[in-house]
Amino acid sequence: MGLFDKIKNGLSKTKNAIESGITNIINSFTKIDEELFEELEELLVSADVGISTSVDICDKLREMVKKTGATDPSVIKEYLKEIIVEMLGENDGLKLDTKPSIILVIGVNGVGKTTTIGKLSLLLKNSGKKVVLGAADTFRAAAIDQLGVWAERAGVNMVKSVEGSDPASVVFDTIASAKAHNADVIICDTAGRLHNKKNLMDELAKIYKVINRELPDASLETLLVLDAATGQNAVNQAKEFSKVAPVTGLILTKLDGTAKGGIIISIHNELGIKVKYVGVGEGIDDLMPFDAKSFADGIFYEA
């Protein structure tokens, strides 16, 4: 299956929620007027694009219509695609300029964080990087075991300790292992106890302290994993995690199982954090670099 086909299939439920609704709106009007904009705004809100982002999109659409003098509703889809692509911007990828570079992965339990780390490991390995994983979510034994399964599937090394160990010490050991084995990229899992922000903040502060001491000049990415199916709750999680960690990018999982893919636009517009990867299936190779044009084409694709 080609890249576009995976995106198209992964966005099928979102497409059905947005594109079909827009088609119905377009077919209900003979000209572009304020009533059309209002119905379009309601549709976008219902598709989890978010209220403020839906308003922003419709304001930009009004400007385009005014600038071009368009009157035929049939141009609306193409204009929306242009607006969404421009709003999301270009994915500048991960900054992995040093050897080793380090990726810290954060997110609440249940969003697919551990699975995503396994998939990301394989992606990086297949691009020629030597990867080592650190099982720093020591709060749950199951998390350590699960990451071990994914490390084996991806064919990468993993450093772990026992349940209840100090997460920062696991990160320290992982960095030492990466240096000893000349690894290119370190990926560390972390606990996702957002309900206890004080503990999470303290834990992350200790981890960053270890990283800054042991790898002071290393490229560092902090990737927040969010479940696209949770809709606006994902926006709230992103806001909360941004308060306790310097989030550099987002990974949206379970995009294939939800009609709420519009949340990608909302999160980027409200928080200004780029989506780096999206999960579009259960397979180990179903984590893909996010591309705004492919995303917009997937939503508005016509067979």
C-alpha positions as CSV (number, residue, x, y, z in Angstrom):
1,M,0.0,0.0,0.0
2,G,1.4,3.4,-1.0
3,L,1.9,6.4,1.3
4,F,-1.2,8.3,0.1
5,D,-3.3,5.2,0.3
6,K,-2.4,4.7,3.9
7,I,-3.2,8.3,4.7
8,K,-6.4,8.1,2.8
9,N,-7.5,4.9,4.5
10,G,-6.4,6.2,7.9
11,L,-8.5,9.3,7.4
12,S,-11.6,7.6,6.0
13,K,-13.8,8.3,9.1
14,T,-12.6,11.9,9.4
15,K,-13.3,12.3,5.7
16,N,-16.8,11.0,6.1
17,A,-17.4,13.4,8.9
18,I,-16.0,16.5,7.2
19,E,-16.0,16.1,3.4
20,S,-19.4,14.6,3.1
21,G,-20.9,17.3,5.3
22,I,-19.2,20.0,3.2
23,T,-20.5,18.5,0.0
24,N,-24.0,18.6,1.5
25,I,-23.6,22.3,2.4
26,I,-22.2,23.2,-1.0
27,N,-25.1,21.4,-2.7
28,S,-27.6,23.3,-0.6
29,F,-26.4,26.7,-1.7
30,T,-26.4,28.4,-5.1
31,K,-24.1,31.2,-3.9
32,I,-21.6,31.9,-1.2
33,D,-23.2,33.9,1.6
34,E,-23.0,34.3,5.4
35,E,-25.4,31.5,6.0
36,L,-23.1,29.1,4.2
37,F,-20.1,30.2,6.4
38,E,-22.2,29.7,9.5
39,E,-23.2,26.1,8.5
40,L,-19.6,25.4,7.6
41,E,-18.4,26.6,11.0
42,E,-20.9,24.4,12.8
43,L,-19.7,21.4,10.8
44,L,-16.1,22.0,11.6
45,V,-16.8,22.3,15.3
46,S,-18.8,19.1,15.2
47,A,-15.8,17.4,13.5
48,D,-13.5,18.4,16.5
49,V,-11.7,21.1,14.7
50,G,-12.5,23.2,17.8
51,I,-14.5,26.4,18.1
52,S,-11.7,29.0,17.9
53,T,-9.9,27.1,15.0
54,S,-13.2,26.7,13.1
55,V,-13.8,30.5,13.4
56,D,-10.2,31.1,12.2
57,I,-10.7,28.9,9.2
58,C,-14.0,30.5,8.2
59,D,-12.5,34.0,8.6
60,K,-9.7,33.0,6.3
61,L,-12.2,31.5,3.9
62,R,-14.2,34.8,3.9
63,E,-11.0,36.7,3.1
64,M,-10.2,34.3,0.2
65,V,-13.7,34.6,-1.2
66,K,-13.6,38.4,-1.0
67,K,-10.1,38.5,-2.6
68,T,-11.0,36.3,-5.5
69,G,-14.6,37.5,-5.9
70,A,-15.8,33.8,-6.0
71,T,-19.5,33.3,-5.9
72,D,-19.8,29.6,-6.7
73,P,-19.9,27.3,-3.6
74,S,-18.0,24.6,-5.6
75,V,-14.7,26.4,-4.9
76,I,-15.1,26.0,-1.1
77,K,-13.4,22.6,-0.9
78,E,-10.3,23.7,-2.7
79,Y,-10.1,26.9,-0.7
80,L,-10.4,24.9,2.6
81,K,-7.6,22.6,1.5
82,E,-5.3,25.6,0.9
83,I,-6.2,27.1,4.2
84,I,-5.6,23.9,6.2
85,V,-2.3,23.2,4.5
86,E,-1.1,26.8,5.2
87,M,-2.4,26.7,8.8
88,L,-0.6,23.4,9.6
89,G,2.7,24.4,7.8
90,E,5.6,22.2,6.9
91,N,6.8,19.3,9.1
92,D,10.4,20.0,9.7
93,G,11.0,16.5,11.1
94,L,13.0,15.6,14.1
95,K,16.1,17.4,15.1
96,L,18.7,14.6,15.5
97,D,21.9,16.4,14.7
98,T,24.2,14.9,17.3
99,K,25.4,11.4,18.1
100,P,23.7,10.4,20.2
101,S,20.5,12.5,20.0
102,I,17.8,11.9,22.5
103,I,14.0,11.7,22.3
104,L,11.9,11.8,25.4
105,V,8.4,10.5,24.9
106,I,5.6,11.6,27.2
107,G,1.8,11.2,27.3
108,V,-0.9,9.7,29.5
109,N,-1.3,5.9,29.8
110,G,-3.5,4.4,27.2
111,V,-2.8,6.7,24.3
112,G,-0.5,4.2,22.6
113,K,2.8,5.7,23.8
114,T,4.8,2.5,24.2
115,T,3.5,1.1,20.9
116,T,4.4,4.4,19.2
117,I,8.0,4.2,20.6
118,G,8.3,0.7,19.0
119,K,7.1,2.0,15.7
120,L,9.3,5.1,15.8
121,S,12.3,2.9,16.7
122,L,11.7,0.8,13.5
123,L,11.3,4.0,11.4
124,L,14.6,5.4,12.6
125,K,16.4,2.0,12.4
126,N,15.2,1.6,8.8
127,S,16.6,5.1,8.0
128,G,20.1,3.8,9.1
129,K,20.1,4.9,12.8
130,K,21.3,2.8,15.6
131,V,18.6,3.1,18.3
132,V,18.6,2.2,22.0
133,L,15.4,2.4,24.1
134,G,15.2,3.4,27.8
135,A,12.3,1.9,29.8
136,A,11.9,4.9,32.2
137,D,8.2,4.3,32.8
138,T,9.0,2.4,35.9
139,F,5.7,3.0,37.5
140,R,4.2,-0.1,35.9
141,A,5.9,-3.4,35.3
142,A,3.6,-3.9,32.3
143,A,5.0,-0.8,30.6
144,I,8.5,-2.2,30.9
145,D,7.5,-5.6,29.6
146,Q,5.5,-4.1,26.7
147,L,8.4,-1.9,25.6
148,G,10.6,-5.0,25.7
149,V,8.3,-6.7,23.3
150,W,8.3,-3.8,20.9
151,A,12.1,-3.4,21.2
152,E,12.4,-7.1,20.1
153,R,10.0,-6.6,17.2
154,A,11.9,-3.5,16.0
155,G,15.2,-5.2,16.5
156,V,16.7,-2.6,18.8
157,N,18.4,-2.7,22.2
158,M,16.6,-1.7,25.4
159,V,17.8,-0.7,28.9
160,K,15.5,-1.4,31.8
161,S,15.4,-1.8,35.6
162,V,12.8,-3.2,37.9
163,E,9.4,-1.7,38.7
164,G,9.6,1.2,41.1
165,S,13.1,2.2,40.1
166,D,14.1,5.8,39.8
167,P,13.2,6.8,36.2
168,A,16.2,9.2,36.0
169,S,18.6,6.4,36.9
170,V,17.2,4.4,33.9
171,V,17.8,7.4,31.7
172,F,21.3,7.7,33.0
173,D,22.0,3.9,32.3
174,T,20.5,4.3,28.8
175,I,22.7,7.2,28.0
176,A,25.7,5.2,29.2
177,S,24.7,2.3,27.1
178,A,24.2,4.5,24.0
179,K,27.7,6.0,24.4
180,A,29.3,2.6,24.9
181,H,27.6,1.1,21.8
182,N,28.0,4.2,19.7
183,A,24.2,4.6,19.2
184,D,22.7,7.4,17.1
185,V,19.4,7.9,18.9
186,I,18.2,7.3,22.4
187,I,14.4,7.0,22.9
188,C,13.1,7.1,26.5
189,D,9.7,6.2,27.7
190,T,8.2,8.0,30.7
191,A,5.3,7.6,33.1
192,G,2.1,9.4,32.2
193,R,0.6,10.4,35.5
194,L,-1.0,13.6,34.4
195,H,-3.5,13.4,37.3
196,N,-0.6,14.0,39.7
197,K,1.2,16.9,37.9
198,K,3.5,17.6,40.9
199,N,5.0,14.1,40.8
200,L,5.2,14.2,37.0
201,M,6.9,17.6,37.0
202,D,9.4,16.5,39.6
203,E,10.1,13.2,37.7
204,L,10.7,15.0,34.4
205,A,12.8,17.7,36.0
206,K,15.2,14.9,37.3
207,I,15.3,13.3,33.9
208,Y,16.1,16.6,32.1
209,K,18.8,17.2,34.7
210,V,20.5,13.9,33.9
211,I,20.2,14.5,30.2
212,N,21.7,18.0,30.5
213,R,24.5,16.7,32.6
214,E,25.4,13.6,30.6
215,L,24.6,15.0,27.1
216,P,24.8,18.8,27.4
217,D,25.1,19.4,23.7
218,A,22.8,16.7,22.4
219,S,19.8,17.3,20.2
220,L,16.8,16.8,22.4
221,E,13.2,16.2,21.3
222,T,10.3,15.9,23.7
223,L,7.4,14.2,21.9
224,L,3.9,14.2,23.3
225,V,1.8,11.3,22.2
226,L,-2.0,12.0,22.0
227,D,-4.9,9.7,21.1
228,A,-6.8,11.4,18.2
229,A,-10.0,9.6,19.2
230,T,-10.2,11.6,22.4
231,G,-11.0,14.8,20.4
232,Q,-10.9,18.0,22.4
233,N,-9.5,16.1,25.4
234,A,-6.3,15.7,23.4
235,V,-6.1,19.5,23.2
236,N,-6.5,19.8,27.0
237,Q,-3.8,17.1,27.5
238,A,-1.4,19.0,25.2
239,K,-2.0,22.2,27.2
240,E,-1.4,20.5,30.5
241,F,1.8,18.7,29.4
242,S,3.1,21.9,27.9
243,K,3.1,23.3,31.4
244,V,5.4,20.6,32.7
245,A,7.6,19.9,29.8
246,P,9.2,21.7,26.8
247,V,7.1,19.8,24.1
248,T,8.8,20.0,20.7
249,G,6.4,17.9,18.7
250,L,3.3,15.8,18.7
251,I,2.4,12.3,17.7
252,L,-1.3,11.6,17.0
253,T,-2.2,7.9,17.4
254,K,-5.3,5.9,16.3
255,L,-6.2,8.3,13.5
256,D,-7.6,5.4,11.5
257,G,-10.2,4.6,14.2
258,T,-11.8,8.0,14.6
259,A,-13.8,10.7,12.9
260,K,-12.0,13.3,15.0
261,G,-8.9,13.8,12.9
262,G,-9.7,17.5,12.6
263,I,-8.2,17.7,16.1
264,I,-4.8,17.9,14.4
265,I,-5.7,21.4,13.0
266,S,-7.1,22.5,16.4
267,I,-4.0,21.5,18.4
268,H,-1.6,23.1,16.0
269,N,-3.6,26.3,15.7
270,E,-4.2,26.7,19.5
271,L,-0.8,25.6,20.8
272,G,1.6,26.2,17.9
273,I,3.2,22.7,18.3
274,K,3.8,20.8,15.1
275,V,2.5,17.3,14.5
276,K,5.5,15.1,13.7
277,Y,4.0,11.7,13.2
278,V,0.5,10.1,12.9
279,G,-0.5,6.5,13.6
280,V,-2.8,5.2,10.8
281,G,-3.0,1.5,11.7
282,E,-2.0,-1.4,14.0
283,G,1.0,-2.5,12.1
284,I,4.6,-1.8,13.2
285,D,5.1,0.2,9.9
286,D,1.9,2.3,10.4
287,L,3.5,5.3,12.0
288,M,4.1,7.9,9.3
289,P,5.7,11.4,9.2
290,F,2.9,13.9,9.1
291,D,2.4,15.9,5.9
292,A,-0.2,18.7,5.8
293,K,-0.9,18.3,2.1
294,S,-1.4,14.6,2.3
295,F,-3.7,15.2,5.4
296,A,-5.8,17.7,3.5
297,D,-5.9,15.6,0.4
298,G,-7.0,12.6,2.5
299,I,-9.9,14.5,3.9
300,F,-11.1,15.9,0.6
301,Y,-10.2,13.0,-1.6
302,E,-12.8,12.2,-4.2
303,A,-12.8,8.7,-5.7
